[in-house]
Amino acid sequence: MAPERTPFDQGRRAQIVFATKPTDFTKGLRTSILWQLIRFAVINLKMIRIIRKSHH
């Protein structure tokens, strides 16, 4: 006996079906240590700039 499907289950199934797959380039960026270090530095510089503005 199969359990009844709720509208929530059907919505989740639709989301899974239409989910986009990352391109090879996107996967490369996500796994690249160098790119992650660059993004980390950029975000930290932005935070430093915001903190400096708030202290003046």
N, CA, C and O atoms as a GROMACS GRO file, in nm:
protein
  224
    1MET      N    1   0.085  -0.118   0.000
    1MET     CA    2   0.000   0.000   0.000
    1MET      C    3   0.090   0.125   0.000
    1MET      O    4   0.168   0.144   0.092
    2ALA      N    5   0.078   0.207  -0.101
    2ALA     CA    6   0.161   0.327  -0.114
    2ALA      C    7   0.100   0.442  -0.035
    2ALA      O    8  -0.023   0.456  -0.030
    3PRO      N    9   0.183   0.525   0.027
    3PRO     CA   10   0.130   0.639   0.102
    3PRO      C   11   0.071   0.742   0.005
    3PRO      O   12   0.113   0.753  -0.110
    4GLU      N   13  -0.026   0.817   0.055
    4GLU     CA   14  -0.088   0.921  -0.028
    4GLU      C   15   0.011   1.034  -0.053
    4GLU      O   16   0.091   1.068   0.033
    5ARG      N   17   0.004   1.090  -0.172
    5ARG     CA   18   0.090   1.204  -0.206
    5ARG      C   19   0.017   1.332  -0.170
    5ARG      O   20  -0.101   1.350  -0.200
    6THR      N   21   0.088   1.419  -0.107
    6THR     CA   22   0.031   1.549  -0.071
    6THR      C   23   0.071   1.651  -0.178
    6THR      O   24   0.164   1.626  -0.255
    7PRO      N   25   0.002   1.765  -0.183
    7PRO     CA   26   0.044   1.870  -0.277
    7PRO      C   27   0.189   1.913  -0.254
    7PRO      O   28   0.259   1.951  -0.348
    8PHE      N   29   0.233   1.906  -0.128
    8PHE     CA   30   0.372   1.941  -0.098
    8PHE      C   31   0.467   1.847  -0.168
    8PHE      O   32   0.567   1.891  -0.226
    9ASP      N   33   0.438   1.718  -0.165
    9ASP     CA   34   0.524   1.619  -0.233
    9ASP      C   35   0.528   1.646  -0.382
    9ASP      O   36   0.635   1.637  -0.444
   10GLN      N   37   0.415   1.678  -0.441
   10GLN     CA   38   0.411   1.704  -0.585
   10GLN      C   39   0.490   1.830  -0.619
   10GLN      O   40   0.556   1.834  -0.723
   11GLY      N   41   0.484   1.931  -0.535
   11GLY     CA   42   0.560   2.054  -0.558
   11GLY      C   43   0.709   2.028  -0.550
   11GLY      O   44   0.786   2.081  -0.630
   12ARG      N   45   0.750   1.948  -0.455
   12ARG     CA   46   0.894   1.916  -0.442
   12ARG      C   47   0.942   1.838  -0.564
   12ARG      O   48   1.053   1.860  -0.612
   13ARG      N   49   0.858   1.749  -0.612
   13ARG     CA   50   0.897   1.671  -0.730
   13ARG      C   51   0.915   1.765  -0.849
   13ARG      O   52   1.009   1.747  -0.927
   14ALA      N   53   0.828   1.862  -0.865
   14ALA     CA   54   0.839   1.957  -0.976
   14ALA      C   55   0.967   2.039  -0.962
   14ALA      O   56   1.032   2.069  -1.062
   15GLN      N   57   1.003   2.077  -0.840
   15GLN     CA   58   1.125   2.153  -0.819
   15GLN      C   59   1.247   2.070  -0.858
   15GLN      O   60   1.342   2.122  -0.916
   16ILE      N   61   1.245   1.944  -0.826
   16ILE     CA   62   1.358   1.857  -0.857
   16ILE      C   63   1.370   1.840  -1.009
   16ILE      O   64   1.481   1.842  -1.063
   17VAL      N   65   1.259   1.824  -1.076
   17VAL     CA   66   1.260   1.803  -1.220
   17VAL      C   67   1.316   1.925  -1.292
   17VAL      O   68   1.391   1.910  -1.388
   18PHE      N   69   1.280   2.045  -1.247
   18PHE     CA   70   1.320   2.167  -1.316
   18PHE      C   71   1.444   2.232  -1.256
   18PHE      O   72   1.477   2.346  -1.290
   19ALA      N   73   1.513   2.163  -1.168
   19ALA     CA   74   1.635   2.218  -1.111
   19ALA      C   75   1.743   2.226  -1.219
   19ALA      O   76   1.760   2.133  -1.297
   20THR      N   77   1.815   2.339  -1.222
   20THR     CA   78   1.920   2.353  -1.322
   20THR      C   79   2.046   2.283  -1.274
   20THR      O   80   2.075   2.278  -1.154
   21LYS      N   81   2.121   2.230  -1.369
   21LYS     CA   82   2.247   2.166  -1.337
   21LYS      C   83   2.359   2.268  -1.357
   21LYS      O   84   2.357   2.342  -1.455
   22PRO      N   85   2.455   2.272  -1.266
   22PRO     CA   86   2.566   2.366  -1.286
   22PRO      C   87   2.651   2.325  -1.405
   22PRO      O   88   2.668   2.207  -1.434
   23THR      N   89   2.703   2.426  -1.474
   23THR     CA   90   2.790   2.398  -1.588
   23THR      C   91   2.927   2.352  -1.536
   23THR      O   92   2.955   2.359  -1.416
   24ASP      N   93   3.009   2.304  -1.626
   24ASP     CA   94   3.144   2.261  -1.588
   24ASP      C   95   3.223   2.379  -1.532
   24ASP      O   96   3.302   2.364  -1.438
   25PHE      N   97   3.202   2.498  -1.591
   25PHE     CA   98   3.271   2.618  -1.543
   25PHE      C   99   3.230   2.649  -1.398
   25PHE      O  100   3.316   2.678  -1.314
   26THR      N  101   3.100   2.643  -1.370
   26THR     CA  102   3.050   2.669  -1.235
   26THR      C  103   3.106   2.568  -1.136
   26THR      O  104   3.147   2.604  -1.026
   27LYS      N  105   3.106   2.441  -1.175
   27LYS     CA  106   3.161   2.338  -1.087
   27LYS      C  107   3.309   2.363  -1.061
   27LYS      O  108   3.358   2.342  -0.950
   28GLY      N  109   3.379   2.408  -1.164
   28GLY     CA  110   3.521   2.439  -1.148
   28GLY      C  111   3.544   2.552  -1.049
   28GLY      O  112   3.634   2.544  -0.966
   29LEU      N  113   3.461   2.656  -1.058
   29LEU     CA  114   3.475   2.768  -0.963
   29LEU      C  115   3.445   2.724  -0.821
   29LEU      O  116   3.512   2.766  -0.727
   30ARG      N  117   3.345   2.640  -0.805
   30ARG     CA  118   3.306   2.594  -0.670
   30ARG      C  119   3.414   2.508  -0.605
   30ARG      O  120   3.424   2.504  -0.483
   31THR      N  121   3.492   2.440  -0.686
   31THR     CA  122   3.593   2.350  -0.629
   31THR      C  123   3.734   2.407  -0.635
   31THR      O  124   3.828   2.342  -0.589
   32SER      N  125   3.751   2.527  -0.690
   32SER     CA  126   3.883   2.587  -0.705
   32SER      C  127   3.926   2.658  -0.576
   32SER      O  128   3.860   2.752  -0.532
   33ILE      N  129   4.033   2.612  -0.519
   33ILE     CA  130   4.085   2.674  -0.397
   33ILE      C  131   4.129   2.818  -0.424
   33ILE      O  132   4.104   2.907  -0.343
   34LEU      N  133   4.192   2.841  -0.537
   34LEU     CA  134   4.238   2.976  -0.571
   34LEU      C  135   4.121   3.073  -0.580
   34LEU      O  136   4.127   3.183  -0.525
   35TRP      N  137   4.014   3.034  -0.650
   35TRP     CA  138   3.897   3.121  -0.663
   35TRP      C  139   3.833   3.146  -0.527
   35TRP      O  140   3.788   3.258  -0.499
   36GLN      N  141   3.827   3.046  -0.442
   36GLN     CA  142   3.768   3.062  -0.309
   36GLN      C  143   3.852   3.160  -0.225
   36GLN      O  144   3.796   3.240  -0.150
   37LEU      N  145   3.983   3.154  -0.238
   37LEU     CA  146   4.069   3.248  -0.165
   37LEU      C  147   4.049   3.391  -0.214
   37LEU      O  148   4.046   3.485  -0.135
   38ILE      N  149   4.033   3.407  -0.345
   38ILE     CA  150   4.008   3.540  -0.400
   38ILE      C  151   3.875   3.594  -0.348
   38ILE      O  152   3.868   3.709  -0.304
   39ARG      N  153   3.771   3.515  -0.353
   39ARG     CA  154   3.639   3.559  -0.304
   39ARG      C  155   3.644   3.591  -0.154
   39ARG      O  156   3.584   3.688  -0.109
   40PHE      N  157   3.716   3.509  -0.078
   40PHE     CA  158   3.732   3.532   0.065
   40PHE      C  159   3.797   3.667   0.090
   40PHE      O  160   3.752   3.743   0.176
   41ALA      N  161   3.902   3.697   0.014
   41ALA     CA  162   3.972   3.825   0.031
   41ALA      C  163   3.881   3.942  -0.006
   41ALA      O  164   3.879   4.042   0.065
   42VAL      N  165   3.806   3.930  -0.114
   42VAL     CA  166   3.717   4.038  -0.157
   42VAL      C  167   3.610   4.065  -0.052
   42VAL      O  168   3.582   4.180  -0.018
   43ILE      N  169   3.549   3.959   0.000
   43ILE     CA  170   3.445   3.975   0.101
   43ILE      C  171   3.504   4.038   0.228
   43ILE      O  172   3.440   4.124   0.288
   44ASN      N  173   3.623   3.995   0.268
   44ASN     CA  174   3.686   4.052   0.387
   44ASN      C  175   3.718   4.200   0.368
   44ASN      O  176   3.700   4.280   0.460
   45LEU      N  177   3.765   4.238   0.249
   45LEU     CA  178   3.792   4.379   0.222
   45LEU      C  179   3.665   4.462   0.228
   45LEU      O  180   3.666   4.575   0.277
   46LYS      N  181   3.556   4.408   0.178
   46LYS     CA  182   3.427   4.478   0.185
   46LYS      C  183   3.385   4.497   0.330
   46LYS      O  184   3.338   4.604   0.368
   47MET      N  185   3.402   4.393   0.412
   47MET     CA  186   3.366   4.404   0.553
   47MET      C  187   3.453   4.506   0.625
   47MET      O  188   3.402   4.584   0.705
   48ILE      N  189   3.581   4.506   0.596
   48ILE     CA  190   3.672   4.603   0.659
   48ILE      C  191   3.630   4.744   0.624
   48ILE      O  192   3.628   4.832   0.711
   49ARG      N  193   3.596   4.767   0.496
   49ARG     CA  194   3.553   4.900   0.454
   49ARG      C  195   3.425   4.943   0.527
   49ARG      O  196   3.415   5.058   0.570
   50ILE      N  197   3.331   4.854   0.542
   50ILE     CA  198   3.205   4.886   0.611
   50ILE      C  199   3.232   4.915   0.758
   50ILE      O  200   3.175   5.009   0.814
   51ILE      N  201   3.316   4.836   0.821
   51ILE     CA  202   3.347   4.854   0.964
   51ILE      C  203   3.419   4.986   0.986
   51ILE      O  204   3.390   5.058   1.082
   52ARG      N  205   3.512   5.019   0.898
   52ARG     CA  206   3.584   5.148   0.910
   52ARG      C  207   3.487   5.265   0.899
   52ARG      O  208   3.498   5.362   0.974
   53LYS      N  209   3.392   5.257   0.806
   53LYS     CA  210   3.294   5.365   0.792
   53LYS      C  211   3.208   5.380   0.918
   53LYS      O  212   3.171   5.492   0.954
   54SER      N  213   3.178   5.272   0.983
   54SER     CA  214   3.090   5.279   1.100
   54SER      C  215   3.163   5.334   1.223
   54SER      O  216   3.098   5.379   1.317
   55HIS      N  217   3.295   5.330   1.223
   55HIS     CA  218   3.370   5.378   1.339
   55HIS      C  219   3.403   5.528   1.330
   55HIS      O  220   3.462   5.582   1.424
   56HIS      N  221   3.367   5.593   1.223
   56HIS     CA  222   3.398   5.735   1.208
   56HIS      C  223   3.277   5.821   1.223
   56HIS      O  224   3.286   5.944   1.213
   0.00000   0.00000   0.00000
